[in-house]
Amino acid sequence: MVGKLNILNIDSDKGLRKALGRYLVVTEDKELPLFLLCDSIEAEKMESEGMLEMWKEHDKKMNELNWMKNQGLQKEDLTETDYSLLDLKIDLAEKNVESCTLCERKCSVNRKNGKVGFCGVGYHSRVANTFVHHGEEPELVPSGTIFFSGCNSRCVFCQNWDISQYPTKGDIWEPEKISDWVRKKFNNNEIINVNFVGGEPTPNTHNILKSLKLLDVNIPTVWNSNFYMSEECIKLLSGVIDVYLSDFKYGKDQCAKRLSNLPDYTRIVKRNHLLAKDQGEILIRHLVMPNHVECCSKPILKWIKENLGDNVRVNIMSQYHPEFRAYEFPEIDRNITADEYKEVVKYAREIDLWNIETQPMI
């Protein structure tokens, strides 16, 4: 497979194996992606029950999945079910969309009835673009990226603003079309993972889960997100997503509110990282921004070291440049300097945060 050459070239990276060991094993066909295991666990269908009882059944079955995921199972070891844990997750997601709390905005609108939330996303998912991405981290390349329109954030410097801030852009993709695209690219040896991104994938959780139900290939899943999802959402993703590719932007709530309109940011994003570390594997992206080294970059790296340690991979990114409305905010209306970036990398090393990826100044 084309992409596996990239994995072999970085096989000596001990930090990568420590943080993303299971993901790498799945790419080598030695383990199954979590969504296939999830779909093999029989669950009780609870059509007439409320969400509380459904969640109890969900949590009970998740214990089975947590045992299964490191047993080295192959497809022939799995059993077919009439109704699986993945089906239960889909039903829970569908109920959630009737009063949407998938992200921490918790708009509670009924998106099944044609309404949209803060994100601008309705019941049907719109895809602005798909392509085989060679510009991601080396361990993810070539990545099958699916860019969903709409977002629950309002970053004034968004580099994908033409997708995130225009939720009607692109075409409606039903779950069948999503799974067909992934299957075709994987079977043609073009991609080594499916990468759900945007915009933001969170409002599309129900359709993403349904697309995975239709997918039958041994491909790991990547959740490329701003990590502002709700606890309910991350529970739905548990046992389905192999790699959480998080965008950890801010170390200070005031910065998050002013530049991205994300209230209570640090508590929510820290909580979600702690939940994610027990569910899958984490690759954190931190974009160094001008004039935000002391208030954001250093506190974020310190928190990662103290709470996640070297069991996660951190990509310290250097490519910030003003986009969208950034020129309206003097503090971020320029590229970062080499000194700013070097200061962040130096700090990571001073606190012994060694499992990092660095980039040249662009």
C-alpha positions in Angstrom: 0.0 0.0 0.0 1.3 3.4 -1.0 0.9 5.1 2.4 2.6 2.4 4.4 6.0 3.4 3.0 5.6 6.6 5.1 4.9 4.6 8.2 8.0 2.4 7.6 10.2 5.5 7.2 9.2 6.8 10.7 9.1 3.4 12.4 12.1 4.2 14.6 10.4 7.2 16.2 9.7 5.9 19.7 7.5 8.8 20.6 5.3 8.1 17.7 4.9 4.5 18.7 4.2 5.5 22.3 1.4 8.0 21.3 -0.1 6.4 18.2 1.0 2.7 18.6 -2.4 1.2 18.0 -3.1 3.4 15.0 0.1 2.3 13.4 -0.7 -1.3 14.0 -4.1 -0.9 12.3 -2.4 0.6 9.3 -0.2 -2.5 9.2 -3.4 -4.7 9.2 -2.5 -6.3 12.6 -5.4 -4.8 14.4 -8.9 -3.7 13.4 -10.2 -0.1 13.5 -12.4 0.5 16.5 -15.6 1.1 14.5 -15.5 -2.5 13.2 -15.1 -3.9 16.7 -17.9 -1.6 17.8 -20.2 -3.0 15.1 -19.5 -6.5 16.2 -20.8 -6.1 19.8 -24.4 -7.1 20.2 -26.6 -4.6 22.0 -30.2 -4.4 23.1 -32.4 -2.4 20.8 -34.4 0.0 23.0 -36.9 1.7 20.7 -39.4 2.5 23.4 -36.9 3.4 26.1 -35.7 6.9 27.0 -32.2 8.1 26.5 -31.2 7.4 30.1 -31.8 3.7 29.6 -30.1 3.8 26.2 -27.0 5.3 27.7 -26.9 2.7 30.5 -26.9 0.0 27.8 -24.3 1.9 25.9 -22.0 2.2 28.8 -22.3 -1.5 29.7 -21.4 -2.5 26.1 -18.5 -0.1 26.0 -16.9 -2.2 28.7 -16.9 -5.1 26.3 -15.3 -3.0 23.6 -12.6 -1.8 25.9 -11.6 -5.4 26.5 -11.7 -6.3 22.8 -9.7 -3.5 21.4 -6.2 -4.9 22.3 -6.9 -8.6 21.6 -5.4 -8.6 18.1 -8.7 -9.6 16.6 -9.2 -10.0 12.8 -12.4 -9.8 10.8 -12.9 -13.6 10.8 -13.0 -13.4 14.7 -16.0 -11.1 14.7 -19.6 -12.1 14.7 -22.5 -10.5 12.9 -25.2 -8.9 15.0 -28.7 -7.8 14.2 -28.3 -4.7 16.4 -24.8 -3.6 17.5 -23.2 -1.1 19.8 -22.6 1.0 16.7 -26.3 0.9 15.9 -27.1 2.1 19.5 -24.7 5.0 19.0 -26.4 5.9 15.8 -29.8 5.9 17.6 -28.5 8.0 20.4 -27.0 10.5 17.9 -30.3 10.7 16.0 -32.2 11.4 19.2 -29.6 14.1 20.1 -30.1 15.8 16.8 -33.8 16.3 17.7 -32.6 18.7 20.4 -29.0 19.2 19.5 -26.3 19.2 22.2 -23.5 17.7 20.1 -21.3 20.7 20.9 -20.9 22.9 23.9 -23.1 25.6 22.3 -26.0 23.3 23.2 -28.4 25.1 20.9 -31.0 22.4 21.5 -32.6 23.0 18.2 -34.4 20.2 16.3 -32.2 19.8 13.3 -34.4 17.1 11.9 -37.1 19.7 11.3 -35.1 21.8 9.0 -33.6 24.1 11.7 -29.9 24.9 12.0 -27.8 25.6 15.1 -25.1 28.1 15.7 -22.9 26.0 13.4 -25.3 26.6 10.5 -25.6 22.8 9.9 -28.9 21.1 9.4 -29.8 17.4 9.5 -28.0 16.6 6.2 -24.3 17.0 5.9 -22.7 19.2 3.3 -19.2 18.4 2.1 -17.2 21.3 0.6 -14.3 19.2 -0.6 -12.6 15.8 -0.4 -9.1 14.8 -1.5 -6.1 12.7 -0.7 -4.1 15.0 1.6 -0.3 14.8 1.5 0.1 17.9 3.7 -0.8 16.4 7.1 1.6 15.0 9.7 3.9 12.3 8.1 2.2 9.5 10.1 -1.2 10.4 8.6 -0.1 10.8 5.0 -1.8 10.0 2.6 -5.0 10.9 4.4 -8.5 10.7 3.0 -9.9 14.1 4.1 -13.6 14.9 4.1 -14.2 18.6 4.6 -17.6 19.3 6.1 -19.1 22.8 5.8 -20.1 24.8 8.8 -18.5 25.2 12.2 -19.4 25.9 15.9 -16.4 28.3 16.2 -15.9 31.8 14.8 -12.2 32.1 14.6 -11.3 35.5 13.1 -8.1 34.1 11.6 -9.7 30.9 10.2 -7.7 29.5 7.2 -10.7 27.5 6.1 -13.1 30.4 6.5 -14.7 29.8 3.1 -15.8 26.4 4.4 -16.3 27.0 8.1 -18.3 30.2 7.8 -20.4 29.2 4.8 -22.4 26.2 5.9 -24.4 26.0 2.7 -21.2 25.5 0.6 -20.7 22.2 -1.1 -23.1 19.4 -1.8 -25.2 17.2 0.5 -23.5 13.9 1.1 -25.6 11.2 2.5 -23.8 8.5 4.6 -23.8 6.1 1.7 -21.8 8.6 -0.4 -19.3 9.2 2.4 -18.7 5.4 2.9 -18.5 4.8 -0.9 -15.8 7.5 -1.3 -13.7 6.1 1.6 -14.0 2.5 0.4 -13.0 3.4 -3.2 -10.0 5.4 -2.1 -8.9 2.8 0.4 -9.3 -0.1 -2.0 -7.3 1.8 -4.6 -4.5 2.1 -2.2 -4.7 5.9 -2.2 -5.3 6.5 1.6 -4.3 5.0 4.9 -7.0 6.7 7.0 -10.3 8.6 6.8 -9.9 12.1 8.2 -13.2 13.8 9.2 -12.5 17.6 9.2 -14.1 20.9 8.2 -15.3 23.3 9.1 -16.0 21.0 12.0 -17.1 17.4 12.0 -19.0 17.6 15.3 -22.4 18.7 13.9 -22.2 15.8 11.5 -21.6 13.1 14.1 -24.9 11.3 13.3 -24.1 11.0 9.6 -20.5 10.1 10.2 -21.6 7.2 12.5 -24.0 6.0 9.9 -21.3 6.1 7.2 -19.1 3.9 9.3 -21.9 1.5 9.8 -21.8 1.0 6.0 -18.0 0.8 5.8 -16.4 -2.6 5.8 -12.7 -1.9 5.2 -9.8 -2.0 7.7 -9.2 1.7 7.8 -8.4 3.8 10.9 -10.6 6.9 11.6 -9.2 10.4 12.4 -11.4 13.0 14.2 -9.9 16.4 13.1 -11.6 18.8 15.5 -11.5 22.0 17.5 -12.5 19.8 20.5 -15.4 22.0 21.5 -17.8 19.0 21.5 -20.1 18.0 24.4 -19.5 15.1 26.7 -22.4 13.3 25.0 -20.7 13.6 21.6 -17.3 12.4 22.8 -19.1 9.4 24.4 -20.6 8.6 21.0 -17.2 8.8 19.4 -15.7 6.5 22.0 -15.0 3.1 20.5 -15.4 4.5 17.0 -12.5 7.0 16.5 -9.0 5.7 16.5 -7.1 9.0 16.5 -8.3 12.3 17.9 -6.5 15.1 16.0 -7.2 18.0 18.2 -6.7 21.7 17.6 -5.7 23.1 21.0 -5.6 26.9 20.4 -5.9 28.8 23.6 -4.5 28.7 27.1 -6.6 31.6 28.3 -10.4 31.9 28.1 -10.3 35.6 27.3 -8.3 34.9 24.1 -10.7 32.1 23.1 -13.7 34.3 23.6 -12.3 37.4 21.8 -10.8 35.6 18.8 -13.0 32.6 18.3 -16.2 33.3 20.3 -15.7 30.1 22.3 -16.9 30.7 25.9 -15.5 28.6 28.8 -12.9 27.2 26.3 -10.1 25.9 28.5 -12.4 23.9 30.8 -14.2 22.3 27.9 -11.2 21.5 25.8 -9.1 20.2 28.7 -12.0 18.0 29.8 -12.4 16.5 26.3 -8.7 15.7 26.1 -8.9 13.9 29.4 -11.9 11.9 28.1 -10.3 11.2 24.8 -7.1 9.8 26.3 -9.0 6.9 27.7 -10.8 6.2 24.4 -8.4 6.4 21.6 -5.0 8.0 20.7 -4.3 11.7 20.5 -2.3 13.9 18.2 -2.5 17.5 19.4 -1.9 20.5 17.1 -1.0 23.7 18.6 -0.7 26.7 16.3 1.8 29.3 17.7 0.2 32.8 17.2 1.8 36.2 17.4 1.7 37.8 20.8 0.2 34.6 22.4 3.3 32.8 23.5 2.9 33.6 27.2 -0.9 33.6 27.5 -1.6 30.6 25.4 1.3 28.5 24.1 3.2 28.0 27.3 0.1 27.3 29.5 -1.1 24.7 27.0 2.2 22.9 26.8 2.5 22.9 30.6 -1.0 21.5 31.0 -0.3 18.7 28.4 2.9 17.8 30.2 1.2 17.6 33.6 -2.0 15.9 32.5 -1.3 13.9 29.4 2.4 13.5 29.5 4.3 11.9 26.6 1.4 9.5 25.8 0.2 12.1 23.3 1.9 13.6 20.3 2.1 17.4 20.1 2.7 19.1 16.8 3.9 22.7 17.4 2.9 24.5 14.3 4.7 27.5 12.8 2.5 28.4 9.8 0.2 31.0 11.3 -0.5 33.9 8.9 -3.3 36.4 8.9 -6.5 35.2 7.2 -10.1 36.1 7.1 -10.7 38.9 9.6 -7.3 38.7 11.4 -6.3 42.2 10.1 -9.1 43.7 12.3 -7.1 42.5 15.4 -3.7 44.2 15.7 -2.3 41.6 18.0 -2.5 38.9 15.3 -2.3 40.9 12.1 1.1 39.5 11.2 3.0 36.3 10.8 4.8 34.8 13.8 8.5 35.5 14.1 11.2 32.9 14.3 12.0 34.0 17.8 8.3 33.4 18.9 8.3 29.9 17.5 11.8 29.1 18.9 10.6 30.3 22.4 7.7 27.9 22.4 9.8 24.9 21.3 12.5 25.8 23.8 9.9 25.9 26.6 8.5 22.5 25.6 12.0 21.1 26.0 12.6 22.9 29.2 9.6 21.2 30.8 10.7 17.9 29.3 7.8 17.6 26.9 9.7 15.5 24.4 7.0 13.8 22.3 6.7 16.7 19.9 6.9 17.4 16.2 8.4 20.7 15.1 8.3 22.6 11.8 10.5 24.9 10.0 9.5 28.5 9.9 7.4 29.1 6.8 
